[in-house]
Amino acid sequence: MAQKYRNVYTILEKVKKGEIDTYYKKDDGGLFGKINFYKKPDLVKPHMHYLDEHKIDAIMDAYATDGKLVSQEFTKFAKSADYNKKIPDGKKPDASTFHQKFLDNYRKFPKHMIKDIFKMYNNPMDKLEFEERTDKNNTKFKFLENANNPVAKIMSQGSNLKSAIFARNILANYIMRMTMLDYVDPDASETIKKGLNGASDFDSKDAAEAVDDMCNSTQAKKAMEDAIKEATELCKNMDEAMDEEIQEQMFDNATEHGENCSAGDISPNYIKQVTSRLENIKLSMGSVKEKLKKLLDKSASYFSSRQQVTYDDLFNSDNIAGLEDYELLHPKLRKIFAEDLQVKETKSIGKIDVYIDISGSMDSGCGIQNGQGNNITRLDFCKSMVVKLSQMDMLNDVYVFNNSVKKYKKDPVSISMLDTSGGTTINTAVRSIERNGVNAIVLTDAEDHCNTYSEKAFFIGLQGANFNYFQEDVIKQYSEKDQVIVFDGHTIKYVNEEGYVIKD
């Protein structure tokens, strides 16, 4: 008889629930005596993927650490009756002290609460499962109850970004109220904090009453209304400016950092900035559409390393070259075999990398104006080309380079936020292409030398580019093998063995 094995996960589940005694009993120091089973602290299920949790944390961090937010709230607090009448003169905080207290409260606030509020706003109520309510978590549940707003949820449900915006506004409001309470009623504040942390010496009923008092005052209700109103208006602005796909890409970018890529900072100004740059790409795309086609035809043909062959009926084919074979047939055979004739279609396939020069000089014009008569910069032209390649399903990876090379995200939001900075080191881009072993287009104004040749690199120089800085034998190879051209905004020009533009 075959031996039967128990599933180890079933055993572990029983151990955690205390259903297995004897040898597995913790108190007896058995097999599982020293194992501490981790349980997520969230009060609301389903649990989130850890990457999504990081994105929400990034959005919350950016909002909570924004000095302007705290400054505005402190200004209102300093004018309130509570500040002037309930806080002794020697204990009244200034803006800096208040800000530091707010940050301290934020760091100590249970981190899972932002995710719990997010899940309440993102999921239908019948899809949520709540932990059993106990004295230990009752204070947290009181905060969740006050966070619930069915009207606001109509806007946020199903949207990660909108749910994150409502959650961050609500949580920041809670922490702001607690910070004020630290000065107005320190005992009540301490009671709430003990309830949140499940301290051994707290009274659940007292903590619940303290939360109710904090949240139900006229001032607190007005503050919550303002937080919800601000989130609602921001979400409305997003809906007017961008579609759901772009909004989800912004949420996905929340953990990205950089001068123009602080996606966690979802603010009205940030939304305007993203919208403006996406619109700029859209305008550029319309103006450079035909020119891009010529450039892509030129570069893509160079990379025809793989081909896909298909056959189509003669009369259904777009390839009129097949008619030549038809004309060669004897008139009698034409009639007999016309419906059986097929045309061979050959299509180049395979994706390519793109390397974008983001040095300071790429902020100059590329020789094209958009539909509004504004000059398109070299960098905006590159952005349009990348977006077009992506639409054609030809784009593999995107890299940006100035004095160094780094891989970059290729969604429209990330591409739109690219800016120029630094100098140019073309050698680093070519060496990266060699390491990756993938065919690549290099978009540059060529204001740097290069002593590295790669058969996988195809250079498109933008207006004003001359490749005479390249090492003599290197530019000779690129020129002889048709791996370098210059686009001046109107025509494609070739480059001679010395690196100079020679003809259209």
C-alpha positions as CSV (number, residue, x, y, z in Angstrom):
1,M,0.0,0.0,0.0
2,A,1.4,3.4,-1.0
3,Q,2.3,5.7,1.8
4,K,0.1,8.8,2.3
5,Y,1.7,12.2,2.9
6,R,0.0,15.1,4.6
7,N,0.2,18.5,3.0
8,V,2.6,20.6,5.1
9,Y,0.5,23.8,4.5
10,T,-2.5,22.1,6.1
11,I,-0.4,21.1,9.1
12,L,0.9,24.7,9.5
13,E,-2.6,26.1,9.3
14,K,-3.7,23.8,12.1
15,V,-0.7,24.7,14.2
16,K,-1.5,28.4,13.8
17,K,-5.1,27.8,14.9
18,G,-4.0,25.6,17.8
19,E,-5.8,22.6,16.5
20,I,-2.7,20.3,16.7
21,D,-1.7,19.3,20.3
22,T,0.8,16.6,21.3
23,Y,4.2,17.0,19.6
24,Y,3.3,20.2,17.7
25,K,2.1,22.0,20.8
26,K,3.9,25.3,21.3
27,D,4.0,25.2,25.1
28,D,5.8,21.9,25.1
29,G,8.6,23.2,23.0
30,G,7.8,20.8,20.1
31,L,8.6,21.1,16.4
32,F,6.9,24.4,16.0
33,G,7.6,25.7,19.5
34,K,9.8,28.6,18.4
35,I,8.0,29.6,15.1
36,N,6.3,33.0,15.1
37,F,3.7,33.0,12.4
38,Y,3.4,36.3,10.6
39,K,-0.1,37.7,10.2
40,K,-0.8,40.8,8.2
41,P,-2.2,43.6,10.4
42,D,-4.8,44.8,7.8
43,L,-8.4,44.9,9.0
44,V,-9.8,44.7,5.5
45,K,-9.4,41.9,2.9
46,P,-8.5,41.1,0.1
47,H,-4.9,41.7,0.9
48,M,-2.9,43.8,-1.6
49,H,0.2,42.9,-3.6
50,Y,3.3,44.3,-1.9
51,L,4.1,46.4,-5.0
52,D,0.8,48.1,-4.9
53,E,1.3,48.7,-1.2
54,H,4.6,50.4,-2.0
55,K,2.8,52.7,-4.5
56,I,0.2,53.8,-2.0
57,D,3.0,54.4,0.6
58,A,4.8,56.6,-1.9
59,I,1.7,58.6,-2.6
60,M,1.0,59.0,1.1
61,D,4.6,59.9,1.9
62,A,4.7,62.6,-0.8
63,Y,1.5,64.1,0.5
64,A,2.2,63.9,4.3
65,T,5.7,65.3,3.9
66,D,4.6,68.3,1.8
67,G,5.4,71.3,4.0
68,K,2.8,73.4,2.3
69,L,0.0,71.1,3.5
70,V,1.0,71.3,7.1
71,S,1.7,75.1,6.9
72,Q,-1.8,75.8,5.6
73,E,-3.4,73.7,8.3
74,F,-1.3,75.3,11.1
75,T,-2.2,78.8,9.9
76,K,-5.9,77.9,10.4
77,F,-5.2,76.2,13.7
78,A,-3.3,79.2,15.1
79,K,-6.3,81.4,14.4
80,S,-8.8,79.0,16.1
81,A,-10.4,79.4,19.6
82,D,-8.9,76.0,20.6
83,Y,-5.4,77.3,20.0
84,N,-5.9,80.6,21.8
85,K,-8.0,79.5,24.7
86,K,-7.2,75.8,25.4
87,I,-3.4,75.8,25.1
88,P,-1.3,77.6,27.8
89,D,0.8,80.4,26.4
90,G,4.1,78.6,27.2
91,K,2.9,75.5,25.3
92,K,1.6,77.0,22.1
93,P,3.5,75.5,19.2
94,D,5.0,77.5,16.4
95,A,4.8,76.3,12.7
96,S,8.1,74.4,12.9
97,T,7.2,72.6,16.1
98,F,3.8,71.7,14.9
99,H,5.2,70.4,11.6
100,Q,7.6,68.1,13.4
101,K,4.8,66.8,15.7
102,F,2.7,66.0,12.6
103,L,5.5,64.1,11.0
104,D,6.2,62.2,14.3
105,N,2.5,61.2,14.5
106,Y,2.5,60.2,10.8
107,R,5.5,57.9,11.4
108,K,3.8,56.2,14.4
109,F,0.4,55.8,12.8
110,P,-0.4,52.2,11.9
111,K,0.8,51.8,8.3
112,H,-1.8,49.4,7.3
113,M,-4.6,51.9,7.8
114,I,-3.9,53.7,4.6
115,K,-4.3,50.4,2.7
116,D,-7.5,49.6,4.6
117,I,-9.1,52.9,3.6
118,F,-7.8,52.4,0.1
119,K,-9.5,49.0,-0.2
120,M,-12.8,50.4,1.1
121,Y,-12.8,53.1,-1.6
122,N,-11.5,50.8,-4.4
123,N,-13.7,47.7,-3.9
124,P,-17.5,47.1,-3.9
125,M,-18.6,46.6,-0.3
126,D,-19.8,43.0,-0.9
127,K,-16.3,42.1,-2.0
128,L,-14.7,43.1,1.3
129,E,-14.1,40.9,4.3
130,F,-13.4,42.5,7.7
131,E,-11.4,41.1,10.6
132,E,-13.3,40.2,13.7
133,R,-13.8,43.3,15.8
134,T,-12.2,43.2,19.3
135,D,-11.1,45.5,22.1
136,K,-7.6,45.5,20.6
137,N,-8.7,46.8,17.1
138,N,-11.8,48.7,18.0
139,T,-10.1,52.1,17.9
140,K,-8.9,51.4,14.3
141,F,-12.4,50.3,13.3
142,K,-13.7,53.6,14.6
143,F,-11.3,55.4,12.2
144,L,-12.5,53.2,9.3
145,E,-16.1,53.9,10.1
146,N,-15.5,57.7,10.0
147,A,-13.6,57.3,6.7
148,N,-16.5,55.7,4.9
149,N,-18.2,58.0,2.4
150,P,-20.5,56.2,0.0
151,V,-21.0,59.2,-2.3
152,A,-17.3,59.8,-2.8
153,K,-16.8,56.0,-3.4
154,I,-19.0,56.3,-6.5
155,M,-16.1,58.2,-8.1
156,S,-13.2,56.2,-6.7
157,Q,-14.5,52.6,-7.0
158,G,-12.4,50.5,-9.5
159,S,-9.7,53.2,-9.8
160,N,-6.4,52.7,-8.1
161,L,-5.2,56.3,-8.4
162,K,-8.5,57.9,-7.3
163,S,-8.8,55.5,-4.3
164,A,-5.3,56.3,-3.3
165,I,-6.1,60.1,-3.5
166,F,-9.1,59.7,-1.2
167,A,-7.3,57.5,1.2
168,R,-4.3,59.8,1.5
169,N,-6.5,62.9,2.1
170,I,-8.5,61.1,4.7
171,L,-5.5,59.7,6.6
172,A,-3.7,63.0,6.5
173,N,-6.7,64.7,8.0
174,Y,-6.8,62.1,10.8
175,I,-3.2,62.7,11.6
176,M,-3.7,66.5,11.5
177,R,-6.6,66.3,14.0
178,M,-4.5,64.1,16.3
179,T,-1.6,66.6,16.1
180,M,-3.9,69.4,17.1
181,L,-5.3,67.2,19.9
182,D,-1.7,66.7,21.2
183,Y,-1.8,70.4,22.2
184,V,-5.5,71.0,22.9
185,D,-6.2,67.8,24.9
186,P,-3.0,65.7,25.5
187,D,-4.8,63.1,27.6
188,A,-7.4,62.4,24.9
189,S,-4.6,62.2,22.3
190,E,-2.7,59.7,24.4
191,T,-5.8,57.6,24.9
192,I,-6.3,57.4,21.1
193,K,-2.7,56.5,20.5
194,K,-2.8,53.7,23.0
195,G,-6.0,52.4,21.3
196,L,-4.3,52.4,17.9
197,N,-1.3,50.6,19.2
198,G,-3.3,48.1,21.3
199,A,-1.4,49.0,24.5
200,S,-1.9,46.8,27.4
201,D,-3.2,49.6,29.7
202,F,-5.7,51.2,27.4
203,D,-9.5,51.2,27.8
204,S,-11.3,50.4,24.5
205,K,-14.4,52.3,25.5
206,D,-12.4,55.4,26.4
207,A,-10.4,55.3,23.2
208,A,-13.6,54.9,21.1
209,E,-15.2,57.9,22.8
210,A,-12.0,60.0,22.3
211,V,-12.1,59.1,18.6
212,D,-15.8,60.1,18.4
213,D,-15.1,63.4,20.1
214,M,-12.2,64.1,17.8
215,C,-14.1,63.3,14.6
216,N,-17.5,64.7,15.4
217,S,-16.8,68.2,16.4
218,T,-17.9,71.0,14.0
219,Q,-14.4,71.8,13.2
220,A,-13.4,68.2,12.6
221,K,-16.4,67.5,10.4
222,K,-15.6,70.6,8.3
223,A,-12.0,69.4,7.9
224,M,-13.1,66.0,6.7
225,E,-15.5,67.6,4.3
226,D,-12.7,69.7,2.9
227,A,-10.4,66.7,2.6
228,I,-13.1,64.8,0.6
229,K,-13.9,67.8,-1.5
230,E,-10.3,68.4,-2.4
231,A,-9.9,64.7,-3.4
232,T,-13.2,64.9,-5.4
233,E,-12.1,68.0,-7.3
234,L,-8.7,66.6,-8.1
235,C,-10.3,63.4,-9.5
236,K,-12.7,65.4,-11.6
237,N,-9.8,67.4,-13.0
238,M,-8.0,64.1,-13.9
239,D,-11.1,62.7,-15.7
240,E,-11.4,65.9,-17.7
241,A,-7.7,65.8,-18.7
242,M,-6.8,62.2,-19.2
243,D,-8.3,58.8,-19.8
244,E,-8.3,55.8,-17.3
245,E,-5.3,54.2,-18.9
246,I,-3.1,57.2,-18.3
247,Q,-4.4,57.5,-14.7
248,E,-3.5,53.9,-14.0
249,Q,0.0,54.5,-15.5
250,M,0.4,57.4,-13.1
251,F,-0.4,55.0,-10.2
252,D,2.1,52.5,-11.5
253,N,4.7,55.2,-11.6
254,A,4.1,56.2,-8.0
255,T,7.4,54.7,-6.8
256,E,9.4,56.5,-9.4
257,H,11.7,59.3,-8.3
258,G,13.5,62.1,-10.1
259,E,13.3,65.8,-10.9
260,N,10.3,65.3,-13.2
261,C,9.1,61.9,-12.2
262,S,7.8,62.3,-8.6
263,A,4.6,60.5,-9.5
264,G,3.7,60.0,-5.8
265,D,3.1,63.8,-5.7
266,I,-0.4,63.6,-7.2
267,S,-1.4,67.3,-6.9
268,P,-3.3,69.7,-9.1
269,N,0.0,71.2,-10.4
270,Y,1.4,67.7,-11.2
271,I,-1.8,66.8,-13.1
272,K,-1.5,70.1,-15.1
273,Q,2.1,69.3,-15.8
274,V,1.4,65.8,-17.0
275,T,-1.6,66.9,-19.1
276,S,0.4,69.7,-20.7
277,R,3.3,67.4,-21.7
278,L,1.0,64.7,-23.0
279,E,-0.8,67.3,-25.1
280,N,2.6,68.5,-26.4
281,I,3.4,65.0,-27.6
282,K,0.0,64.7,-29.2
283,L,0.6,68.0,-31.1
284,S,4.1,66.9,-32.1
285,M,2.8,63.6,-33.3
286,G,0.4,65.3,-35.7
287,S,3.2,67.5,-37.1
288,V,5.9,64.9,-37.5
289,K,3.7,62.0,-38.6
290,E,4.9,61.8,-42.2
291,K,8.5,62.6,-41.3
292,L,8.5,59.9,-38.6
293,K,7.3,57.4,-41.2
294,K,10.2,58.1,-43.5
295,L,12.7,57.9,-40.6
296,L,11.2,54.6,-39.3
297,D,11.1,53.1,-42.8
298,K,14.8,54.1,-43.1
299,S,15.9,52.7,-39.8
300,A,13.5,49.7,-39.6
301,S,14.8,48.4,-43.0
302,Y,18.3,48.4,-41.6
303,F,17.1,46.1,-38.8
304,S,15.3,43.5,-41.0
305,S,17.1,40.7,-39.2
306,R,13.9,38.5,-39.1
307,Q,11.1,38.3,-41.6
308,Q,7.7,36.8,-41.6
309,V,6.4,35.3,-44.8
310,T,2.6,35.0,-45.5
311,Y,0.6,34.2,-48.6
312,D,-2.6,35.9,-49.7
313,D,-5.1,35.4,-52.5
314,L,-4.0,37.5,-55.5
315,F,-7.2,39.6,-55.6
316,N,-7.3,40.1,-51.8
317,S,-3.7,41.1,-51.5
318,D,-2.4,44.7,-51.0
319,N,0.8,43.7,-52.8
320,I,0.2,44.6,-56.5
321,A,3.7,43.2,-57.3
322,G,2.0,39.9,-57.6
323,L,0.2,41.0,-60.7
324,E,3.5,40.7,-62.7
325,D,3.4,36.9,-62.3
326,Y,-0.2,36.9,-63.3
327,E,0.6,38.8,-66.6
328,L,3.2,36.1,-67.5
329,L,0.6,33.3,-67.4
330,H,-0.9,32.0,-70.6
331,P,-4.4,33.5,-71.2
332,K,-6.0,30.1,-70.8
333,L,-4.2,29.4,-67.5
334,R,-5.2,32.8,-66.1
335,K,-8.9,31.8,-66.3
336,I,-8.3,28.3,-64.8
337,F,-5.9,29.3,-62.0
338,A,-6.8,32.9,-61.2
339,E,-8.6,32.0,-57.9
340,D,-5.8,29.7,-56.8
341,L,-3.0,32.2,-57.3
342,Q,-1.3,33.5,-54.1
343,V,1.0,36.4,-53.5
344,K,4.0,36.2,-51.3
345,E,4.0,38.9,-48.5
346,T,7.3,39.5,-46.7
347,K,7.2,41.6,-43.5
348,S,10.1,42.5,-41.2
349,I,9.5,41.7,-37.6
350,G,11.3,42.2,-34.3
351,K,11.5,45.0,-31.8
352,I,14.2,47.6,-31.3
353,D,15.7,49.6,-28.4
354,V,15.7,53.4,-28.5
355,Y,18.4,55.5,-26.8
356,I,17.5,59.1,-26.3
357,D,20.1,61.8,-25.8
358,I,18.8,64.0,-22.9
359,S,21.8,66.4,-22.7
360,G,21.0,70.1,-22.3
361,S,21.4,70.8,-26.1
362,M,18.5,68.6,-26.9
363,D,16.2,71.4,-25.7
364,S,16.9,73.3,-29.0
365,G,14.5,73.2,-31.9
366,C,14.4,70.3,-34.4
367,G,13.2,72.3,-37.4
368,I,9.5,71.5,-37.0
369,Q,6.5,73.5,-35.7
370,N,3.4,72.0,-34.3
371,G,-0.1,72.8,-35.3
372,Q,-0.1,75.9,-33.0
373,G,3.0,77.3,-34.6
374,N,5.3,76.5,-31.7
375,N,8.8,75.0,-32.3
376,I,9.2,71.4,-31.4
377,T,12.3,70.7,-29.5
378,R,14.7,67.8,-30.4
379,L,13.6,66.0,-27.2
380,D,9.9,66.4,-28.0
381,F,10.6,64.9,-31.4
382,C,12.3,62.0,-29.7
383,K,9.3,61.5,-27.4
384,S,7.0,61.5,-30.4
385,M,9.1,58.9,-32.1
386,V,9.1,56.6,-29.1
387,V,5.4,56.8,-28.7
388,K,4.9,56.0,-32.4
389,L,7.2,53.0,-32.1
390,S,5.2,51.8,-29.2
391,Q,1.9,52.2,-31.1
392,M,3.4,50.2,-33.9
393,D,4.5,47.4,-31.4
394,M,8.1,47.9,-32.6
395,L,9.5,49.2,-29.3
396,N,11.5,47.0,-27.0
397,D,13.2,49.0,-24.3
398,V,13.9,52.8,-23.8
399,Y,17.2,54.1,-22.5
400,V,18.2,57.7,-21.8
401,F,21.7,59.0,-21.8
402,N,23.7,62.1,-21.0
403,N,26.9,61.5,-19.1
404,S,25.6,58.0,-18.2
405,V,23.0,55.6,-19.4
406,K,19.9,54.4,-17.6
407,K,16.9,52.2,-18.6
408,Y,13.7,54.2,-18.6
409,K,10.0,53.4,-18.5
410,K,8.3,53.5,-21.9
411,D,4.7,54.4,-21.0
412,P,3.4,57.8,-22.3
413,V,3.3,59.4,-18.9
414,S,7.0,58.6,-18.1
415,I,8.1,59.6,-21.6
416,S,6.2,62.9,-21.4
417,M,8.0,63.8,-18.2
418,L,11.5,63.5,-19.7
419,D,13.6,66.6,-19.4
420,T,17.1,67.6,-20.5
421,S,20.1,67.8,-18.2
422,G,23.9,67.3,-18.3
423,G,26.4,66.7,-21.1
424,T,26.7,64.0,-23.7
425,T,28.7,60.8,-23.6
426,I,27.8,58.8,-26.7
427,N,30.4,56.0,-26.0
428,T,28.3,55.0,-22.9
429,A,25.2,54.5,-25.1
430,V,27.1,52.4,-27.7
431,R,28.7,50.2,-25.1
432,S,25.3,49.7,-23.5
433,I,23.9,48.6,-26.9
434,E,26.8,46.1,-27.3
435,R,26.2,44.7,-23.9
436,N,22.5,44.2,-24.5
437,G,23.0,42.7,-27.9
438,V,19.7,44.3,-29.2
439,N,19.4,46.5,-32.3
440,A,18.9,50.1,-31.3
441,I,18.2,53.6,-32.7
442,V,20.2,56.4,-31.1
443,L,18.5,59.8,-31.3
444,T,21.1,62.5,-30.7
445,D,22.4,65.9,-31.8
446,A,25.9,64.2,-31.9
447,E,27.7,66.9,-29.8
448,D,30.3,64.5,-28.5
449,H,33.1,62.2,-29.8
450,C,32.7,58.4,-30.2
451,N,35.4,55.8,-30.5
452,T,33.2,52.7,-30.4
453,Y,31.6,51.0,-33.4
454,S,28.6,48.6,-33.0
455,E,26.8,46.9,-35.9
456,K,23.6,47.1,-33.8
457,A,23.5,50.9,-33.5
458,F,21.7,53.1,-36.0
459,F,22.2,56.8,-35.5
460,I,19.6,59.5,-36.3
461,G,21.2,62.9,-35.9
462,L,18.7,65.7,-35.3
463,Q,18.9,69.2,-36.8
464,G,22.4,70.7,-36.6
465,A,24.1,67.3,-36.0
466,N,27.5,66.6,-37.5
467,F,29.3,63.4,-36.7
468,N,32.8,64.8,-37.4
469,Y,33.6,64.4,-33.6
470,F,33.5,60.7,-34.1
471,Q,36.8,58.9,-34.3
472,E,37.9,58.7,-38.0
473,D,37.7,54.9,-38.5
474,V,34.5,54.7,-36.4
475,I,32.5,57.2,-38.4
476,K,33.8,55.6,-41.6
477,Q,32.3,52.2,-40.6
478,Y,28.9,53.8,-39.7
479,S,28.9,55.7,-42.9
480,E,29.9,52.9,-45.2
481,K,27.3,50.6,-43.7
482,D,24.5,53.2,-43.8
483,Q,24.1,53.3,-40.0
484,V,24.0,57.1,-39.7
485,I,21.7,59.7,-41.1
486,V,20.7,63.3,-40.2
487,F,17.2,64.7,-40.1
488,D,16.9,68.5,-40.3
489,G,13.2,68.7,-39.8
490,H,12.3,68.3,-43.5
491,T,14.6,65.9,-45.2
492,I,16.8,62.9,-44.4
493,K,20.4,63.5,-45.2
494,Y,23.4,61.1,-45.5
495,V,26.7,61.4,-43.6
496,N,30.0,60.9,-45.4
497,E,33.1,59.0,-44.0
498,E,34.3,62.2,-42.4
499,G,31.1,62.7,-40.4
500,Y,29.7,65.6,-42.4
501,V,26.2,65.9,-44.0
502,I,26.6,65.5,-47.8
503,K,23.2,65.2,-49.5
504,D,19.5,64.5,-49.2
